């Protein structure tokens, strides 16, 4: 009888750890419904390295997440929706850029604030965008040109 009790306790502990891991994974990948904030849209030429759940940062501080990514079949651009945390006001002349954490780091979305006294509101589109730059294509251009500045 004590073997059955031990097996049930160990099974329960394994199940609790698995459930905790599933909740953690859902929060880290953006699958949770905790995306509170107001949505802003942006259209990028390239979203390489960006997916749903990617951080949106301003001055290095996380202020939101990417909540939706879709391809526009007419323009062949990546239509992106980001959720900005309530209380953060973004000037309406700001730029949104795909940035890299370093040479080997991941990508994130960065907002470069403008100086306008007016702010984006829920559902507005950020028009000043800059997509990701492929490190491989930059290296190929450098190697292809022989490394000269001609």
DSSP file (Angstrom, degrees, kcal/mol; ACC not computed):
  #  RESIDUE AA STRUCTURE BP1 BP2  ACC     N-H-->O    O-->H-N    N-H-->O    O-->H-N    TCO  KAPPA ALPHA  PHI   PSI    X-CA   Y-CA   Z-CA
    1    1 A X     >        0   0    0      0, 0.0     4,-1.6     0, 0.0     5,-0.1   0.000 360.0 360.0 360.0 -36.0    0.0    0.0    0.0
    2    2 A X  H  >  +     0   0    0      1,-0.2     4,-2.1     2,-0.2     5,-0.2   0.803 360.0  59.2 -68.8 -27.3    2.9    2.4    0.7
    3    3 A X  H  > S+     0   0    0      2,-0.2     4,-2.5     1,-0.2    -1,-0.2   0.911 104.8  49.7 -65.0 -41.6    4.2    1.8   -2.8
    4    4 A X  H  > S+     0   0    0      2,-0.2     4,-2.2     1,-0.2    -2,-0.2   0.899 110.3  50.0 -64.3 -40.6    1.0    3.1   -4.3
    5    5 A X  H  X S+     0   0    0     -4,-1.6     4,-2.4     2,-0.2    -1,-0.2   0.919 111.8  48.1 -63.8 -43.8    1.0    6.2   -2.1
    6    6 A X  H  X S+     0   0    0     -4,-2.1     4,-2.7     1,-0.2     5,-0.2   0.918 111.7  49.9 -63.0 -43.9    4.6    7.0   -3.1
    7    7 A X  H  X S+     0   0    0     -4,-2.5     4,-2.5     1,-0.2    -1,-0.2   0.890 111.2  49.1 -62.9 -39.5    3.8    6.5   -6.8
    8    8 A X  H  X S+     0   0    0     -4,-2.2     4,-2.4     2,-0.2    -1,-0.2   0.913 112.4  48.0 -66.9 -42.6    0.8    8.8   -6.5
    9    9 A X  H  X S+     0   0    0     -4,-2.4     4,-2.2     2,-0.2    -2,-0.2   0.921 113.8  45.9 -64.4 -44.4    2.8   11.5   -4.8
   10   10 A X  H  X S+     0   0    0     -4,-2.7     4,-2.4     2,-0.2    -2,-0.2   0.915 113.4  50.3 -65.5 -42.3    5.7   11.3   -7.3
   11   11 A X  H  X S+     0   0    0     -4,-2.5     4,-2.3    -5,-0.2    -2,-0.2   0.896 110.3  50.0 -61.3 -41.0    3.2   11.3  -10.2
   12   12 A X  H  X S+     0   0    0     -4,-2.4     4,-2.3     2,-0.2    -1,-0.2   0.889 110.4  49.7 -64.8 -39.6    1.5   14.4   -8.7
   13   13 A X  H  X S+     0   0    0     -4,-2.2     4,-2.3     2,-0.2    -2,-0.2   0.914 111.2  48.8 -65.7 -42.7    4.8   16.2   -8.3
   14   14 A X  H  X S+     0   0    0     -4,-2.4     4,-2.3     1,-0.2    -2,-0.2   0.914 111.9  49.6 -62.7 -42.5    5.7   15.4  -11.9
   15   15 A X  H  X S+     0   0    0     -4,-2.3     4,-2.3     2,-0.2    -2,-0.2   0.888 110.3  50.3 -63.6 -40.3    2.3   16.6  -13.1
   16   16 A X  H  X S+     0   0    0     -4,-2.3     4,-2.3     2,-0.2    -2,-0.2   0.901 111.3  48.2 -65.6 -41.2    2.6   19.9  -11.1
   17   17 A X  H  X S+     0   0    0     -4,-2.3     4,-2.4     2,-0.2    -2,-0.2   0.910 111.9  49.8 -65.8 -42.0    6.1   20.6  -12.5
   18   18 A X  H  X S+     0   0    0     -4,-2.3     4,-2.1     2,-0.2    -2,-0.2   0.901 111.3  48.7 -63.4 -41.2    4.9   19.9  -16.1
   19   19 A X  H  X S+     0   0    0     -4,-2.3     4,-2.2     2,-0.2    -2,-0.2   0.908 111.0  50.3 -64.9 -42.4    1.9   22.2  -15.6
   20   20 A X  H  X S+     0   0    0     -4,-2.3     4,-2.2     1,-0.2    -2,-0.2   0.897 110.6  49.9 -62.2 -40.7    4.2   24.9  -14.2
   21   21 A X  H  X S+     0   0    0     -4,-2.4     4,-2.7     2,-0.2    -2,-0.2   0.896 109.1  51.9 -64.8 -40.0    6.5   24.6  -17.2
   22   22 A X  H  X S+     0   0    0     -4,-2.1     4,-2.2     2,-0.2    -2,-0.2   0.901 110.5  47.8 -63.7 -41.5    3.5   24.8  -19.6
   23   23 A X  H  X S+     0   0    0     -4,-2.2     4,-2.0     2,-0.2    -2,-0.2   0.919 112.8  48.9 -65.1 -43.8    2.3   28.1  -17.9
   24   24 A X  H  X S+     0   0    0     -4,-2.2     4,-2.2     1,-0.2    -2,-0.2   0.922 111.9  48.5 -60.9 -45.9    5.9   29.5  -18.1
   25   25 A X  H  X S+     0   0    0     -4,-2.7     4,-1.9     1,-0.2     6,-0.3   0.884 109.7  52.3 -63.6 -39.4    6.3   28.6  -21.7
   26   26 A X  H  <>S+     0   0    0     -4,-2.2     5,-2.1     1,-0.2     6,-1.1   0.889 111.3  46.9 -64.9 -38.9    2.9   30.1  -22.6
   27   27 A X  H ><5S+     0   0    0     -4,-2.0     3,-0.7     4,-0.2    -2,-0.2   0.896 112.8  48.7 -69.5 -40.0    3.8   33.4  -20.9
   28   28 A X  H 3<5S+     0   0    0     -4,-2.2    -2,-0.2     1,-0.2    -1,-0.2   0.809 113.1  46.8 -71.6 -29.8    7.3   33.6  -22.6
   29   29 A X  T 3<5S-     0   0    0     -4,-1.9    -1,-0.2    -5,-0.2    -2,-0.2   0.427 114.8-111.4 -94.0   1.6    6.0   32.8  -26.1
   30   30 A X  T < 5S+     0   0    0     -3,-0.7    -3,-0.2    -4,-0.4    23,-0.1   0.666  80.9 125.1  82.3  15.4    3.1   35.3  -25.9
   31   31 A X      < +     0   0    0     -5,-2.1    -4,-0.2    -6,-0.3    -5,-0.1   0.613  47.5  95.7 -83.0 -11.2    0.3   32.8  -25.8
   32   32 A X  S    S-     0   0    0     -6,-1.1     3,-0.3     1,-0.1    -9,-0.0  -0.376  80.8-125.4 -78.4 160.5   -1.2   34.1  -22.6
   33   33 A X  S    S+     0   0    0      1,-0.2    -1,-0.1    -2,-0.1    -2,-0.0   0.135  84.1 103.8 -89.6  20.3   -4.0   36.5  -22.6
   34   34 A X        +     0   0    0      1,-0.1     2,-2.2     2,-0.1    -1,-0.2   0.175  37.4 123.8 -90.8  19.4   -2.1   39.0  -20.5
   35   35 A X        +     0   0    0     -3,-0.3     2,-0.3    -5,-0.1    -1,-0.1  -0.504  38.6 170.9 -79.4  75.8   -1.3   41.3  -23.4
   36   36 A X        +     0   0    0     -2,-2.2     2,-0.3    47,-0.1    50,-0.1  -0.652  29.6  69.1 -87.1 145.9   -2.9   44.4  -21.8
   37   37 A X  S    S-     0   0    0     -2,-0.3     2,-0.4    48,-0.2    48,-0.2  -0.827  84.6 -59.6 138.3-177.1   -2.3   47.7  -23.5
   38   38 A X  E     -A   84   0A   0     46,-2.2    46,-2.8    -2,-0.3     2,-0.2  -0.825  49.8-120.6-105.6 142.9   -3.3   49.5  -26.7
   39   39 A X  E     -A   83   0A   0     -2,-0.4    84,-3.3    44,-0.2    85,-0.4  -0.556  25.1-175.7 -84.8 143.2   -2.5   48.1  -30.1
   40   40 A X  E     -A   82   0A   0     42,-2.5    42,-2.8    -2,-0.2     2,-0.3  -0.974  15.4-141.1-128.4 147.1   -0.5   50.0  -32.7
   41   41 A X  E     +Ab  81 125A   0     83,-2.8    85,-3.5    -2,-0.3     2,-0.3  -0.760  19.6 174.5-108.9 155.2    0.1   48.7  -36.3
   42   42 A X  E     -Ab  80 126A   0     38,-2.2    38,-3.2    -2,-0.3     2,-0.5  -0.977  21.4-141.4-154.6 150.3    3.2   48.8  -38.5
   43   43 A X  E     -A   79   0A   0     83,-0.6     2,-0.3    -2,-0.3    36,-0.2  -0.971  22.5-170.4-119.3 122.1    4.2   47.5  -41.9
   44   44 A X  E     -A   78   0A   0     34,-2.6    34,-2.8    -2,-0.5     3,-0.2  -0.826  29.3-143.8-114.8 149.7    7.7   46.1  -42.4
   45   45 A X  S    S+     0   0    0     -2,-0.3     2,-0.4     1,-0.3    -1,-0.1   0.864  95.6  12.5 -72.1 -38.2    9.7   45.1  -45.5
   46   46 A X        -     0   0    0     32,-0.1    86,-1.7    31,-0.1    -1,-0.3  -0.992  52.4-177.4-144.5 133.1   11.3   42.3  -43.5
   47   47 A X    >   +     0   0    0     -2,-0.4     3,-2.5    84,-0.2    -1,-0.0  -0.059  25.8 165.7-115.2  30.5   10.6   40.9  -40.0
   48   48 A X  T 3  S+     0   0    0      1,-0.3     3,-0.1    84,-0.1    85,-0.1  -0.250  70.9  11.3 -55.1 124.6   13.4   38.4  -39.9
   49   49 A X  T 3  S+     0   0    0      1,-0.3    58,-0.5    83,-0.1     2,-0.4   0.452 104.3 110.2  88.1   1.9   13.9   37.2  -36.3
   50   50 A X    <   +     0   0    0     -3,-2.5     2,-0.3    56,-0.1    -1,-0.3  -0.912  35.2 154.0-113.4 136.7   10.6   38.7  -35.0
   51   51 A X    >   -     0   0    0     -2,-0.4     3,-2.1    -3,-0.1    15,-0.3  -0.888  54.2 -57.4-145.8 176.8    7.5   36.6  -34.0
   52   52 A X  T 3  S+     0   0    0     -2,-0.3    15,-0.2     1,-0.3     3,-0.1  -0.398 123.8  30.7 -60.2 131.5    4.5   36.9  -31.8
   53   53 A X  T 3  S+     0   0    0     13,-2.9    -1,-0.3     1,-0.3   -23,-0.2   0.283  83.3 141.3 100.4  -9.1    5.7   37.5  -28.2
   54   54 A X    <   -     0   0    0     -3,-2.1    12,-2.1    12,-0.1    -1,-0.3  -0.379  57.8-101.4 -66.0 144.4    8.8   39.4  -29.2
   55   55 A X  E     -C   65   0A   0     52,-0.2    54,-2.4    10,-0.2     2,-0.5  -0.331  23.1-150.8 -66.5 144.7    9.6   42.3  -26.9
   56   56 A X  E     -Cd  64 109A   0      8,-2.5     7,-3.1    52,-0.2     8,-1.3  -0.991  25.6-170.3-111.8 124.8    8.9   45.9  -27.9
   57   57 A X  E     -Cd  62 110A   0     52,-3.1    54,-2.7    -2,-0.5     2,-0.4  -0.869  23.4-167.4-123.4 150.7   11.4   48.3  -26.2
   58   58 A X  E >  S-C   61   0A   0      3,-2.3     3,-1.7    -2,-0.3    54,-0.1  -0.977  87.2 -12.0-132.9 118.9   11.8   52.0  -25.7
   59   59 A X  T 3  S-     0   0    0     52,-0.4     3,-0.1    -2,-0.4    -1,-0.1   0.822 130.5 -56.2  57.6  33.0   15.3   53.1  -24.5
   60   60 A X  T 3  S+     0   0    0      1,-0.2     2,-0.5     0, 0.0    -1,-0.3   0.426 114.2 117.0  82.9  -1.0   16.1   49.5  -23.7
   61   61 A X  E <  S-C   58   0A   0     -3,-1.7    -3,-2.3     2,-0.0     2,-0.3  -0.863  71.1-117.0-104.3 131.8   13.0   49.1  -21.4
   62   62 A X  E     +C   57   0A   0     -2,-0.5    -5,-0.3    -5,-0.2     3,-0.1  -0.505  41.4 162.7 -67.9 123.3   10.3   46.6  -22.4
   63   63 A X  E     -     0   0A   0     -7,-3.1    22,-3.4    -2,-0.3     2,-0.3   0.356  61.1 -23.5-121.4   1.1    7.0   48.5  -23.0
   64   64 A X  E     -CE  56  84A   0     -8,-1.3    -8,-2.5    20,-0.2     2,-0.3  -0.984  59.4-107.4 177.0-171.3    5.0   45.9  -24.9
   65   65 A X  E     -CE  55  83A   0     18,-1.4    18,-2.9    -2,-0.3     2,-0.5  -0.950  32.7-100.5-140.8 159.7    5.0   42.8  -27.1
   66   66 A X  E     + E   0  82A   0    -12,-2.1   -13,-2.9    -2,-0.3    16,-0.3  -0.728  38.5 176.4 -78.1 124.7    4.3   41.8  -30.7
   67   67 A X  E     +     0   0A   0     14,-2.7     2,-0.3    -2,-0.5    15,-0.2   0.647  59.0  20.2-108.1 -18.9    0.8   40.4  -30.7
   68   68 A X  E     - E   0  81A   0     13,-1.6    13,-2.6   -17,-0.1     2,-0.4  -0.983  51.7-176.3-155.1 140.0    0.2   39.7  -34.4
   69   69 A X  E     + E   0  80A   0     -2,-0.3     2,-0.3    11,-0.2    11,-0.2  -0.994  17.3 159.4-136.5 129.1    2.2   39.1  -37.6
   70   70 A X  E     - E   0  79A   0      9,-2.4     9,-3.2    -2,-0.4     2,-0.5  -0.992  37.2-118.1-148.0 151.8    0.6   38.6  -41.0
   71   71 A X  E     - E   0  78A   0     -2,-0.3     2,-0.7     7,-0.2     7,-0.2  -0.797  22.0-137.9 -91.5 128.7    1.7   38.9  -44.7
   72   72 A X  E  >> - E   0  77A   0      5,-2.8     4,-2.3    -2,-0.5     5,-0.5  -0.784  11.3-156.6 -82.9 114.4   -0.2   41.5  -46.8
   73   73 A X  T  45S+     0   0    0     -2,-0.7    -1,-0.1     1,-0.2    -2,-0.0   0.680  88.2  51.0 -70.4 -16.0   -0.7   39.6  -50.1
   74   74 A X  T  45S+     0   0    0      1,-0.1    -1,-0.2     3,-0.1    -2,-0.0   0.880 124.8  22.6 -85.8 -41.3   -1.1   42.9  -52.0
   75   75 A X  T  45S-     0   0    0      2,-0.2    -2,-0.2    -3,-0.0     3,-0.1   0.566  93.3-132.5-102.3 -11.1    2.0   44.7  -50.8
   76   76 A X  T  <5 +     0   0    0     -4,-2.3     2,-0.3     1,-0.2    -3,-0.1   0.840  63.2 131.7  57.8  35.8    4.1   41.7  -49.8
   77   77 A X  E   < - E   0  72A   0     -5,-0.5    -5,-2.8   -31,-0.0     2,-0.8  -0.829  66.1-108.1-113.6 155.8    5.0   43.4  -46.5
   78   78 A X  E     -AE  44  71A   0    -34,-2.8   -34,-2.6    -2,-0.3     2,-0.5  -0.754  29.3-152.1 -86.5 112.2    4.8   42.1  -43.0
   79   79 A X  E     -AE  43  70A   0     -9,-3.2    -9,-2.4    -2,-0.8     2,-0.4  -0.753  20.5-171.7 -85.4 125.2    1.8   43.7  -41.2
   80   80 A X  E     -AE  42  69A   0    -38,-3.2   -38,-2.2    -2,-0.5     2,-0.5  -0.938  18.2-159.9-126.3 140.3    2.5   43.7  -37.5
   81   81 A X  E     -AE  41  68A   0    -13,-2.6   -14,-2.7    -2,-0.4   -13,-1.6  -0.980  12.0-171.3-117.4 130.5    0.5   44.6  -34.4
   82   82 A X  E     -AE  40  66A   0    -42,-2.8   -42,-2.5    -2,-0.5     2,-0.6  -0.938  17.3-138.9-119.2 144.6    2.2   45.5  -31.2
   83   83 A X  E     -AE  39  65A   0    -18,-2.9   -18,-1.4    -2,-0.4     2,-0.4  -0.914  17.8-157.5-103.3 118.2    0.6   46.0  -27.8
   84   84 A X  E     -AE  38  64A   0    -46,-2.8   -46,-2.2    -2,-0.6   -20,-0.2  -0.820  27.7-104.7 -97.9 133.0    2.0   49.0  -25.9
   85   85 A X    >   -     0   0    0    -22,-3.4     3,-1.7    -2,-0.4   -48,-0.2  -0.222  43.1 -98.1 -56.8 138.6    1.6   49.0  -22.1
   86   86 A X  T 3  S+     0   0    0      1,-0.2    -1,-0.1   -50,-0.1     3,-0.1  -0.276 109.4  33.6 -56.5 141.3   -1.1   51.4  -20.8
   87   87 A X  T 3  S+     0   0    0      1,-0.2     2,-0.6    -3,-0.1    -1,-0.2   0.245  89.2 110.8  94.2 -12.5    0.3   54.6  -19.5
   88   88 A X    <   -     0   0    0     -3,-1.7     2,-0.5   -25,-0.1    -1,-0.2  -0.868  53.3-159.9 -96.5 118.3    3.1   54.8  -22.1
   89   89 A X        -     0   0    0     -2,-0.6     2,-0.5    -3,-0.1    32,-0.1  -0.868   0.5-158.6-102.3 127.8    2.5   57.5  -24.7
   90   90 A X        -     0   0    0     -2,-0.5    30,-2.8    30,-0.3     4,-0.1  -0.918  22.7-120.2-106.7 120.9    4.3   57.3  -28.0
   91   91 A X  B >   -H  119   0B   0     -2,-0.5     3,-1.6    28,-0.2    28,-0.3  -0.280  23.3-121.5 -57.9 144.4    4.7   60.6  -30.0
   92   92 A X  T 3  S+     0   0    0     26,-2.6    -1,-0.1     1,-0.3    27,-0.1   0.390 108.8  57.4 -77.3   6.4    3.1   60.3  -33.4
   93   93 A X  T 3  S+     0   0    0     25,-0.3    -1,-0.3    23,-0.1    22,-0.1   0.084  82.1 125.5-114.5  21.9    6.3   61.1  -35.3
   94   94 A X    <   -     0   0    0     -3,-1.6    34,-0.5    20,-0.1     2,-0.3  -0.354  53.1-134.0 -77.4 158.8    8.2   58.1  -33.7
   95   95 A X  E     -Fg 112 128A   0     17,-2.5    17,-2.9    32,-0.1     2,-0.5  -0.838   5.9-147.4-111.2 151.4    9.9   55.4  -35.7
   96   96 A X  E     -Fg 111 129A   0     32,-2.6    34,-1.7    -2,-0.3     2,-0.3  -0.988  23.6-179.5-122.0 128.0    9.7   51.6  -35.1
   97   97 A X  E     -Fg 110 130A   0     13,-3.2    13,-3.5    -2,-0.5     2,-0.7  -0.934  32.1-125.9-131.9 143.8   12.8   49.6  -36.0
   98   98 A X  E     -F  109   0A   0     32,-2.0     2,-0.3    -2,-0.3    35,-0.2  -0.842  42.3-177.2 -87.2 118.5   13.8   45.9  -35.9
   99   99 A X  E     -F  108   0A   0      9,-2.8     9,-2.4    -2,-0.7     2,-0.4  -0.742  20.5-130.9-117.1 163.4   17.0   45.9  -33.8
  100  100 A X  E     -F  107   0A   0     -2,-0.3     7,-0.2     7,-0.2     6,-0.1  -0.879  11.0-138.2-114.7 146.6   19.5   43.2  -32.8
  101  101 A X  S    S-     0   0    0      5,-2.7     2,-0.3    -2,-0.4     6,-0.1   0.530  76.8 -55.8 -78.6  -5.7   20.8   42.5  -29.3
  102  102 A X  S    S-     0   0    0      4,-0.2    -1,-0.2     3,-0.2     3,-0.0  -0.939  77.2 -51.4 154.4-173.3   24.3   42.0  -30.7
  103  103 A X  S    S+     0   0    0     -2,-0.3    -1,-0.1     1,-0.2    32,-0.1   0.884 138.8  18.5 -61.1 -40.5   26.2   40.0  -33.2
  104  104 A X  S    S+     0   0    0     -3,-0.1    -1,-0.2    -4,-0.0     2,-0.0   0.361 107.3 104.5-111.3   3.2   24.8   36.7  -31.9
  105  105 A X  S    S-     0   0    0      1,-0.1    -3,-0.2    -3,-0.0     2,-0.0  -0.221  72.4 -98.1 -81.9 173.2   21.8   38.0  -30.0
  106  106 A X        -     0   0    0     -6,-0.1    -5,-2.7    -5,-0.1     2,-0.2  -0.231  37.9-102.8 -82.2 175.3   18.2   37.8  -31.0
  107  107 A X  E     + F   0 100A   0    -58,-0.5     2,-0.3    -7,-0.2    -7,-0.2  -0.656  35.2 177.0 -98.9 156.9   16.1   40.6  -32.5
  108  108 A X  E     - F   0  99A   0     -9,-2.4    -9,-2.8    -2,-0.2     2,-0.5  -0.942  34.1-102.0-148.1 168.3   13.5   42.8  -30.9
  109  109 A X  E     -dF  56  98A   0    -54,-2.4   -52,-3.1    -2,-0.3     2,-0.4  -0.841  36.6-166.7 -97.9 128.2   11.3   45.7  -31.9
  110  110 A X  E     -dF  57  97A   0    -13,-3.5   -13,-3.2    -2,-0.5     2,-0.6  -0.940  11.1-149.4-118.7 136.8   12.5   49.2  -30.8
  111  111 A X  E     - F   0  96A   0    -54,-2.7     2,-0.7    -2,-0.4   -52,-0.4  -0.918   5.1-158.7-104.7 123.9   10.6   52.4  -30.8
  112  112 A X  E     - F   0  95A   0    -17,-2.9   -17,-2.5    -2,-0.6   -54,-0.1  -0.893  24.2-134.5-100.1 108.5   12.6   55.6  -31.4
  113  113 A X        -     0   0    0     -2,-0.7     2,-0.1   -19,-0.2   -21,-0.1  -0.299  14.7-149.6 -70.2 145.6   10.5   58.4  -30.0
  114  114 A X        -     0   0    0    -23,-0.2   -23,-0.2     2,-0.1   -20,-0.1  -0.162  24.1-110.3 -93.6-166.1   10.0   61.6  -31.9
  115  115 A X        +     0   0    0    -22,-0.1    -2,-0.0    -2,-0.1     2,-0.0   0.227  66.0 131.3-115.1  13.4    9.4   65.1  -30.5
  116  116 A X        -     0   0    0      1,-0.1   -23,-0.1     2,-0.1    -2,-0.1  -0.342  55.9-140.6 -68.6 146.0    5.8   65.6  -31.4
  117  117 A X  S    S+     0   0    0    -26,-0.1     2,-0.3   -25,-0.1    -1,-0.1   0.506  83.9  80.2 -81.6  -2.9    3.4   66.9  -28.8
  118  118 A X  S    S-     0   0    0      0, 0.0   -26,-2.6     0, 0.0     2,-0.3  -0.778  70.3-148.7-105.6 150.6    0.7   64.6  -30.2
  119  119 A X  B     -H   91   0B   0     -2,-0.3   -28,-0.2   -28,-0.3     2,-0.1  -0.822  19.5-102.2-122.2 155.0    0.5   60.8  -29.4
  120  120 A X        -     0   0    0    -30,-2.8   -30,-0.3    -2,-0.3     2,-0.2  -0.442  38.1-155.9 -67.0 145.9   -0.5   57.6  -31.1
  121  121 A X    >   -     0   0    0      1,-0.1     3,-2.2    -2,-0.1    -1,-0.0  -0.721  39.8 -55.2-117.2 173.1   -3.9   56.3  -30.0
  122  122 A X  T 3  S+     0   0    0      1,-0.3   -82,-0.2    -2,-0.2    -1,-0.1  -0.196 123.7  11.3 -52.1 126.4   -5.3   52.8  -30.0
  123  123 A X  T 3  S+     0   0    0    -84,-3.3    -1,-0.3     1,-0.3   -83,-0.2   0.385  90.0 140.7  88.1  -2.9   -5.3   51.3  -33.5
  124  124 A X    <   -     0   0    0     -3,-2.2   -83,-2.8   -85,-0.4     2,-0.5  -0.264  48.5-124.7 -68.8 160.2   -3.0   53.9  -35.2
  125  125 A X  E     -b   41   0A   0    -85,-0.2     2,-0.7   -44,-0.0   -83,-0.2  -0.925   8.5-137.8-110.7 130.9   -0.4   52.9  -37.7
  126  126 A X  E     -b   42   0A   0    -85,-3.5   -83,-0.6    -2,-0.5   -31,-0.1  -0.777  20.0-174.2 -83.3 118.3    3.3   53.8  -37.3
  127  127 A X        +     0   0    0     -2,-0.7     2,-1.2   -33,-0.2    -1,-0.2   0.789  63.3  78.3 -88.2 -29.5    4.4   54.8  -40.8
  128  128 A X  E     +g   95   0A   0    -34,-0.5   -32,-2.6     2,-0.0     2,-0.3  -0.692  67.0 157.3 -85.1  97.5    8.1   55.3  -40.1
  129  129 A X  E     -g   96   0A   0     -2,-1.2     2,-0.4   -34,-0.2   -32,-0.2  -0.870  30.3-166.5-123.7 154.2    9.4   51.7  -40.1
  130  130 A X  E     -g   97   0A   0    -34,-1.7   -32,-2.0    -2,-0.3     3,-0.1  -0.946  19.2-145.0-139.5 119.2   12.8   50.0  -40.7
  131  131 A X        -     0   0    0     -2,-0.4   -84,-0.2   -34,-0.2   -33,-0.2  -0.038  36.1 -71.6 -73.7 179.5   12.9   46.3  -41.2
  132  132 A X        -     0   0    0    -86,-1.7     2,-0.5   -35,-0.1    -1,-0.2  -0.405  40.6-134.5 -74.5 150.6   15.6   43.9  -40.0
  133  133 A X        -     0   0    0    -35,-0.2     2,-0.5    -2,-0.1     3,-0.1  -0.922  18.5-128.8-106.5 127.0   19.0   43.9  -41.7
  134  134 A X     >  -     0   0    0     -2,-0.5     4,-1.8     1,-0.2     5,-0.1  -0.643   9.2-156.4 -79.2 121.4   20.4   40.5  -42.6
  135  135 A X  H  > S+     0   0    0     -2,-0.5     4,-2.3     1,-0.2     5,-0.2   0.868  94.0  55.6 -63.3 -37.4   23.9   40.1  -41.3
  136  136 A X  H  > S+     0   0    0      1,-0.2     4,-2.5     2,-0.2    -1,-0.2   0.920 106.9  48.4 -63.4 -44.2   24.6   37.4  -43.9
  137  137 A X  H  > S+     0   0    0      1,-0.2     4,-2.0     2,-0.2    -1,-0.2   0.883 111.0  51.2 -66.4 -36.4   23.6   39.6  -46.8
  138  138 A X  H  X S+     0   0    0     -4,-1.8     4,-2.0     2,-0.2    -1,-0.2   0.917 111.3  47.5 -63.6 -42.7   25.8   42.4  -45.4
  139  139 A X  H  X S+     0   0    0     -4,-2.3     4,-2.9     1,-0.2     5,-0.2   0.894 110.3  52.4 -64.9 -39.4   28.8   40.0  -45.1
  140  140 A X  H  X S+     0   0    0     -4,-2.5     4,-2.6     2,-0.2    -1,-0.2   0.887 109.1  49.6 -65.1 -38.2   28.2   38.8  -48.7
  141  141 A X  H  X S+     0   0    0     -4,-2.0     4,-1.5     2,-0.2     6,-0.3   0.906 113.1  47.3 -65.1 -40.8   28.2   42.3  -50.0
  142  142 A X  H  <>S+     0   0    0     -4,-2.0     5,-1.8     2,-0.2     4,-0.3   0.937 115.9  43.2 -66.0 -46.8   31.4   43.0  -48.2
  143  143 A X  H ><5S+     0   0    0     -4,-2.9     3,-1.2     1,-0.2    -2,-0.2   0.892 112.6  54.1 -65.8 -40.5   33.1   39.8  -49.4
  144  144 A X  H 3<5S+     0   0    0     -4,-2.6    -1,-0.2     1,-0.3    -2,-0.2   0.797 107.2  50.6 -65.6 -29.2   31.7   40.3  -52.9
  145  145 A X  T ><5S-     0   0    0     -4,-1.5     3,-0.9    -5,-0.2    -1,-0.3   0.455 115.3-114.6 -88.8   0.5   33.2   43.8  -53.2
  146  146 A X  T < 5 -     0   0    0     -3,-1.2    -3,-0.2    -4,-0.3    -2,-0.1   0.577  57.5 -77.2  79.1   8.7   36.6   42.6  -52.0
  147  147 A X  T 3 <S+     0   0    0     -5,-1.8    -1,-0.2     1,-0.3     2,-0.2   0.588  97.5 130.6  78.3   8.8   36.4   44.6  -48.9
  148  148 A X    <   -     0   0    0     -3,-0.9    -1,-0.3    -6,-0.2    -3,-0.0  -0.560  63.0-130.5 -94.5 163.4   37.2   47.8  -50.6
  149  149 A X              0   0    0     -2,-0.2    -1,-0.1     1,-0.2    -3,-0.1  -0.108 360.0 360.0-100.1  33.5   35.3   51.1  -50.4
  150  150 A X              0   0    0     -5,-0.2    -1,-0.2     0, 0.0    -2,-0.0   0.488 360.0 360.0 -71.5 360.0   35.0   51.7  -54.1
